């Protein structure tokens, strides 16, 4: 779905560039950091949708909740940024907009820090720029067009590999989407890379990004 003056999927007067879906479960400090990392974006053309798990039903149920609540989303692109993840580049949305303007992809894949600054997903290896690998990509590593998200999000249902199953179905289904791979670190897992703290993670300088990426080559 492209952005329209009158959205037909919700009651909003206009849809945002990107919908950020955040699944939450009893991690208030991490969630606070997550929200701050979104609100400090230089471009505010987004909406953040929260899916609250009050009973802790597990990862598989959390994955299936994305399909259950998919009608809440209406951005041109949809991404998942769970409560223990956060954006580490203030120009993230601005950069995505530039990519859309220049190349208009259906899927955008980028890098994220997981566990530490030396554990980058997806890894820069022979598969980078070609295809995702199971257990080497997370739901915070990509955004997908509204059309493809609503069509394939039901395939994110197998628990620990749900994020891979979903993006694999998007890329290798019947739609033949246009994919753009961005060799920049846009996101991080708080429980690993930042140990639950925002300080020192948001506003990662381009120089630090390059040092981390060079370390992984």
C-alpha positions as CSV (number, residue, x, y, z in Angstrom):
1,X,0.0,0.0,0.0
2,X,1.3,3.4,-0.9
3,X,0.7,6.4,1.4
4,X,-2.6,8.0,0.7
5,X,-4.3,11.2,1.9
6,X,-7.3,9.0,3.0
7,X,-6.2,5.7,4.4
8,X,-8.6,2.8,3.7
9,X,-7.1,0.4,6.3
10,X,-7.6,2.6,9.4
11,X,-9.3,5.7,10.7
12,X,-6.2,7.9,10.3
13,X,-6.2,10.8,7.9
14,X,-2.9,9.6,6.4
15,X,-0.6,6.7,6.9
16,X,3.0,7.0,8.0
17,X,6.1,6.1,6.1
18,X,6.8,3.2,8.5
19,X,5.0,1.3,11.2
20,X,7.2,0.1,14.0
21,X,5.6,-2.9,15.8
22,X,6.8,-3.5,19.3
23,X,6.0,-6.6,21.3
24,X,6.2,-6.0,25.0
25,X,6.5,-8.3,28.0
26,X,7.4,-7.0,31.5
27,X,10.6,-5.2,30.6
28,X,9.7,-1.6,31.4
29,X,13.3,-0.2,31.4
30,X,14.1,-1.8,28.1
31,X,10.8,-0.6,26.7
32,X,11.6,2.9,27.8
33,X,14.9,2.8,26.0
34,X,13.1,1.4,22.9
35,X,10.6,4.2,22.8
36,X,13.3,6.9,23.4
37,X,15.3,5.5,20.5
38,X,12.3,5.8,18.2
39,X,11.2,9.3,19.4
40,X,14.7,10.7,18.9
41,X,14.6,10.0,15.2
42,X,15.3,13.1,13.0
43,X,12.3,12.2,10.9
44,X,9.0,11.6,12.7
45,X,7.1,10.0,9.8
46,X,6.3,6.8,11.7
47,X,3.8,5.2,14.0
48,X,4.8,2.8,16.8
49,X,2.3,0.0,17.6
50,X,2.5,-1.9,20.8
51,X,1.4,-5.5,21.3
52,X,1.3,-6.3,25.0
53,X,1.8,-9.9,26.3
54,X,0.4,-9.9,29.8
55,X,0.7,-13.7,30.4
56,X,4.1,-14.6,28.9
57,X,2.9,-17.2,26.5
58,X,6.3,-17.7,24.8
59,X,8.1,-16.8,21.6
60,X,5.8,-18.8,19.3
61,X,2.8,-17.0,20.6
62,X,4.6,-13.7,20.3
63,X,5.3,-14.5,16.7
64,X,1.7,-15.4,16.0
65,X,0.5,-12.2,17.6
66,X,2.1,-10.3,14.7
67,X,-0.4,-11.9,12.3
68,X,-3.3,-11.5,14.8
69,X,-2.8,-7.7,15.1
70,X,-1.6,-7.0,11.5
71,X,-4.7,-4.9,10.8
72,X,-3.3,-2.3,13.3
73,X,-0.5,-1.4,10.9
74,X,-0.8,0.9,7.9
75,X,2.7,2.3,7.1
76,X,4.3,2.0,3.6
77,X,6.8,-0.3,5.4
78,X,6.4,-2.4,8.5
79,X,9.2,-3.4,10.8
80,X,9.4,-5.3,14.1
81,X,11.4,-3.7,17.0
82,X,10.7,-5.7,20.1
83,X,10.9,-4.0,23.6
84,X,14.4,-5.3,24.2
85,X,15.7,-3.9,20.9
86,X,16.3,-0.3,19.9
87,X,17.4,1.9,17.1
88,X,21.0,3.2,17.3
89,X,21.0,5.6,14.3
90,X,19.0,8.8,14.7
91,X,18.8,9.2,11.0
92,X,17.4,5.6,10.5
93,X,14.0,6.7,9.1
94,X,15.5,9.5,7.1
95,X,17.9,7.0,5.5
96,X,15.2,4.6,4.7
97,X,13.2,7.3,3.0
98,X,16.2,8.2,0.9
99,X,16.5,4.5,-0.1
100,X,12.8,4.3,-1.1
101,X,13.1,7.5,-3.1
102,X,16.2,6.3,-5.0
103,X,15.5,2.6,-5.4
104,X,11.9,1.9,-4.2
105,X,12.5,-1.6,-2.8
106,X,9.9,-3.9,-1.4
107,X,12.3,-5.1,1.3
108,X,15.2,-3.3,3.0
109,X,17.7,-5.4,5.0
110,X,20.3,-3.9,7.3
111,X,22.7,-4.9,10.1
112,X,22.1,-5.0,13.8
113,X,24.2,-5.7,17.0
114,X,23.3,-8.9,18.9
115,X,25.0,-9.8,22.2
116,X,28.0,-7.6,21.6
117,X,29.6,-5.2,19.1
118,X,31.4,-8.1,17.6
119,X,28.3,-10.1,17.0
120,X,26.6,-8.6,13.9
121,X,23.5,-9.9,12.2
122,X,23.3,-10.7,9.4
123,X,27.1,-11.5,9.3
124,X,29.2,-10.1,6.5
125,X,30.1,-13.3,4.7
126,X,29.4,-15.0,1.3
127,X,25.6,-14.9,1.9
128,X,25.4,-11.1,2.5
129,X,23.5,-9.4,-0.2
130,X,22.3,-12.7,-1.6
131,X,20.0,-14.4,0.9
132,X,19.3,-14.6,4.7
133,X,20.5,-17.5,6.7
134,X,18.6,-19.3,9.5
135,X,19.7,-18.2,13.0
136,X,21.7,-15.4,11.4
137,X,19.0,-12.8,10.9
138,X,16.5,-11.2,13.4
139,X,13.2,-9.5,13.0
140,X,14.9,-6.2,13.7
141,X,17.1,-6.6,10.6
142,X,14.5,-5.6,8.0
143,X,11.4,-3.8,7.0
144,X,8.9,-5.0,4.4
145,X,6.3,-3.3,2.3
146,X,2.7,-3.2,3.7
147,X,1.5,-5.5,1.0
148,X,4.1,-8.2,1.6
149,X,3.9,-7.9,5.4
150,X,0.2,-8.5,5.4
151,X,0.5,-11.4,2.9
152,X,3.2,-13.3,4.6
153,X,3.3,-12.4,8.3
154,X,1.2,-15.6,9.1
155,X,4.4,-17.6,8.3
156,X,6.1,-16.1,11.3
157,X,4.9,-18.8,13.7
158,X,7.6,-21.3,14.6
159,X,9.2,-19.6,17.6
160,X,12.9,-19.3,17.5
161,X,13.2,-19.2,13.7
162,X,9.9,-17.3,13.0
163,X,11.7,-14.1,11.9
164,X,13.8,-16.1,9.4
165,X,10.8,-18.1,8.2
166,X,8.9,-14.9,7.5
167,X,11.6,-13.1,5.6
168,X,12.4,-16.2,3.7
169,X,8.8,-16.6,2.5
170,X,8.7,-12.9,1.6
171,X,11.9,-13.2,-0.5
172,X,11.1,-16.6,-2.1
173,X,7.4,-16.5,-2.4
174,X,5.5,-15.7,-5.6
175,X,6.0,-12.0,-5.6
176,X,9.7,-11.7,-6.6
177,X,10.3,-8.5,-4.4
178,X,13.0,-5.9,-5.0
179,X,15.4,-6.1,-2.1
180,X,18.0,-3.5,-1.0
181,X,20.8,-4.6,1.4
182,X,22.2,-1.8,3.5
183,X,25.7,-2.3,5.1
184,X,25.0,-0.1,8.1
185,X,24.2,-0.9,11.7
186,X,20.8,0.6,12.5
187,X,19.6,-1.4,15.5
188,X,20.8,-3.3,18.6
189,X,19.6,-5.9,21.1
190,X,19.6,-4.2,24.5
191,X,20.1,-7.4,26.4
192,X,23.3,-8.0,24.6
193,X,25.0,-5.1,22.9
194,X,23.9,-2.4,25.3
195,X,23.1,-4.5,28.4
196,X,19.7,-2.8,28.8
197,X,21.1,0.8,28.7
198,X,20.5,3.5,26.1
199,X,23.6,5.5,26.9
200,X,26.5,4.9,24.5
201,X,24.3,3.0,22.0
202,X,22.0,5.6,20.4
203,X,24.0,8.1,18.3
204,X,26.6,5.6,17.2
205,X,28.9,7.6,15.0
206,X,29.6,6.6,11.4
207,X,33.2,6.1,12.4
208,X,32.3,3.6,15.1
209,X,30.0,1.8,12.7
210,X,32.8,1.4,10.2
211,X,35.2,0.1,12.9
212,X,32.6,-2.5,14.0
213,X,31.9,-3.5,10.4
214,X,35.6,-3.7,9.5
215,X,36.1,-6.0,12.6
216,X,33.6,-8.4,11.2
217,X,35.1,-8.7,7.7
